[in-house]
Amino acid sequence: MKGTCNCGNVNFEVSGEITKLYQCHCKLCQRQSGSTSNTATMIHESNFKWLNGTDSITHWNKDSGFTSDFCNRCGCPVPNRLRETSYFWIPMGLIDSANAKVVAHICCESKAEWDLVQGDVLILEGMPDSVDSFISSLQSSD
């Protein structure tokens, strides 16, 4: 699967299938996306490859540890490494196509008043207790 930013300057490829997504409803993700949430997944670094445009990526780091990488030409958020792990955060709006579904909503305590979170999925008020097991659940095929 291939992904690209709005202007096409930053391109990447994900090997394997992406089947499970999550939506984060925290205020940072609302502001970053300009919407109710960010829809994303986590991919192991062995399944991720930059194709071009890494010289066009600007990195912003908030004191809390939140990071945002984005194309410095069009402003589109682009994948970034999840802190010091071997996983990349992938914003799913950049992927050309994937047969995937949202399986979890996180940080729902800060969702917008007009945001409706429902369904037969995991709904967490805050962050997952264990980031490692949350990432593992996104990777499993069940």
C-alpha positions as CSV (number, residue, x, y, z in Angstrom):
1,M,0.0,0.0,0.0
2,K,1.2,3.4,-0.8
3,G,0.6,6.7,0.8
4,T,1.2,10.3,0.0
5,C,0.7,13.8,1.3
6,N,-1.7,16.3,-0.3
7,C,0.9,17.8,-2.7
8,G,2.6,14.4,-3.5
9,N,6.0,15.6,-2.2
10,V,6.2,13.0,0.6
11,N,5.6,9.3,-0.3
12,F,5.8,6.1,1.6
13,E,4.9,2.4,1.3
14,V,3.5,0.0,3.8
15,S,4.0,-3.8,3.2
16,G,1.4,-6.2,4.5
17,E,-2.3,-5.5,5.2
18,I,-3.7,-2.8,7.4
19,T,-6.9,-4.1,8.9
20,K,-7.3,-2.3,12.2
21,L,-7.5,1.4,12.9
22,Y,-8.1,3.6,15.9
23,Q,-9.4,7.1,16.3
24,C,-7.9,9.4,18.9
25,H,-10.3,12.2,20.1
26,C,-7.8,14.2,22.2
27,K,-7.7,18.0,21.7
28,L,-4.2,17.8,20.0
29,C,-5.5,15.3,17.4
30,Q,-8.6,17.4,16.9
31,R,-6.5,20.4,16.2
32,Q,-4.0,18.5,14.0
33,S,-6.8,17.0,11.9
34,G,-9.2,19.9,12.0
35,S,-11.9,17.4,12.7
36,T,-13.2,15.1,15.5
37,S,-10.2,12.9,15.6
38,N,-7.2,11.4,13.9
39,T,-7.8,8.0,12.3
40,A,-4.5,6.0,12.3
41,T,-2.7,2.8,12.9
42,M,0.7,1.6,14.0
43,I,3.0,-0.3,11.7
44,H,6.2,-2.0,12.6
45,E,9.3,-0.4,11.1
46,S,10.1,-3.5,9.1
47,N,6.8,-2.9,7.2
48,F,7.4,0.8,6.5
49,K,9.5,2.4,3.8
50,W,9.9,6.1,2.8
51,L,9.9,6.4,-1.0
52,N,10.7,10.1,-1.3
53,G,10.3,13.5,0.3
54,T,11.8,13.0,3.7
55,D,13.8,16.2,3.2
56,S,10.4,18.0,3.1
57,I,9.3,16.8,6.5
58,T,9.2,19.2,9.4
59,H,9.0,17.9,13.0
60,W,7.3,19.6,15.9
61,N,7.6,18.3,19.4
62,K,5.4,19.4,22.3
63,D,6.7,19.4,25.9
64,S,4.4,16.6,26.7
65,G,6.2,14.3,24.2
66,F,3.5,14.6,21.5
67,T,5.1,14.9,18.1
68,S,3.8,15.8,14.7
69,D,5.6,15.4,11.4
70,F,4.2,17.2,8.4
71,C,5.0,18.1,4.9
72,N,6.5,21.6,4.9
73,R,5.0,22.3,1.5
74,C,1.3,21.4,2.0
75,G,1.1,21.0,5.8
76,C,-0.3,17.4,5.6
77,P,0.5,15.2,8.6
78,V,2.8,12.4,7.6
79,P,4.0,9.2,9.4
80,N,6.4,9.4,12.3
81,R,8.1,7.1,14.6
82,L,6.2,6.5,17.9
83,R,8.7,7.9,20.4
84,E,11.5,5.4,20.9
85,T,9.7,2.3,19.6
86,S,10.1,0.3,16.5
87,Y,6.6,1.4,15.3
88,F,5.5,4.2,12.9
89,W,2.2,6.1,13.4
90,I,0.4,6.1,10.0
91,P,-2.4,8.7,9.4
92,M,-4.8,6.6,7.4
93,G,-6.1,9.5,5.2
94,L,-2.8,9.3,3.4
95,I,-3.2,5.6,2.3
96,D,-4.6,5.2,-1.2
97,S,-6.8,2.2,-0.2
98,A,-7.1,-0.3,2.6
99,N,-9.7,-2.8,3.7
100,A,-9.6,-1.6,7.3
101,K,-12.0,-0.7,10.0
102,V,-11.9,1.3,13.2
103,V,-11.6,-1.0,16.2
104,A,-10.9,1.5,19.0
105,H,-11.7,5.1,20.0
106,I,-9.2,6.6,22.6
107,C,-9.2,9.8,24.6
108,C,-13.0,10.1,24.4
109,E,-13.1,12.2,27.6
110,S,-11.9,15.1,25.5
111,K,-14.0,14.5,22.4
112,A,-15.8,17.5,20.9
113,E,-19.4,18.0,22.2
114,W,-20.7,17.3,18.6
115,D,-18.6,14.2,18.1
116,L,-20.6,10.9,18.3
117,V,-18.6,7.9,19.3
118,Q,-20.5,4.6,19.1
119,G,-20.4,1.1,17.9
120,D,-19.2,-2.3,19.0
121,V,-15.6,-1.3,19.4
122,L,-13.2,-0.5,22.3
123,I,-14.0,2.9,23.7
124,L,-11.5,4.4,26.2
125,E,-11.9,7.6,28.1
126,G,-8.1,8.2,28.1
127,M,-5.0,6.6,26.7
128,P,-4.7,2.8,26.7
129,D,-3.1,1.4,29.9
130,S,-0.4,-0.3,27.9
131,V,0.7,1.2,24.7
132,D,2.5,-2.1,23.8
133,S,-0.6,-4.2,24.1
134,F,-2.7,-1.6,22.3
135,I,-0.2,-1.7,19.4
136,S,-0.2,-5.5,19.5
137,S,-4.1,-5.5,19.3
138,L,-3.8,-3.4,16.1
139,Q,-1.4,-5.9,14.6
140,S,-3.4,-9.0,15.4
141,S,-5.5,-10.7,12.7
142,D,-8.5,-11.7,14.9
